Amino acid sequence: MLSRRLKPNLLITGTPGCGKSTSCELLQRRLSDYKYYNISDFAKEHDCYEGYDEDRKSHIVDEDKLLDELEPLLREGGSIVDWHVNDVFPERLIDLVVVLRCDNSILYDRLHARKYHDSKIQENLDAEIMGVVLQDAQESYAEEIVVELQSDTTEQMEANVDRIVDWVELWLKQHKKGVTNELEEGVSSDDNESD
């Protein structure tokens, strides 16, 4: 029998410093029965590393091990996933991808306040300018589930959370029987619309 999720999984992504964690924390307060996974913390807690990048001064996540640990949790549904990488998660387990964007001067200030090295700040600014995270999301997921939202101010973050909560409520109405976690021939994950 196919496993079914009765709640959607949300992926909140964007360049480091764009407001993912703040937005996810606000969202988790509104969707208190959802589980929040900050993947940086999750990878550390579950030892999902394959090495250390001296140039970037950061751990290298073992994506296979990460998925081994996280996929059973995502199969339950009701997850808010926070990470700057988005093409790791199987499309069948993600229902909404929110790509947060940020003005470069604001992003610079946020990264500088975190004491990022100049090279890491520049790398992230370049990624934001080029829309790398958005492009990855658009290449990895169906167009209709990828949403781009501006995240410069607290007001914008709160408005974004309102939009996401509205989307979740609509999803729940449209998928009363849940969705399958599998992609099998002859079975559509959309074959569960409300009666």
Helices and strands as residue ranges (DSSP letters): E 4-5, E 10-14, H 20-30, E 35-38, H 39-45, E 49-53, E 58-61, H 63-75, E 79-82, G 91-93, E 96-101, H 104-113, H 118-130, H 132-140, G 143-145, E 146-150, H 154-174, E 179-180
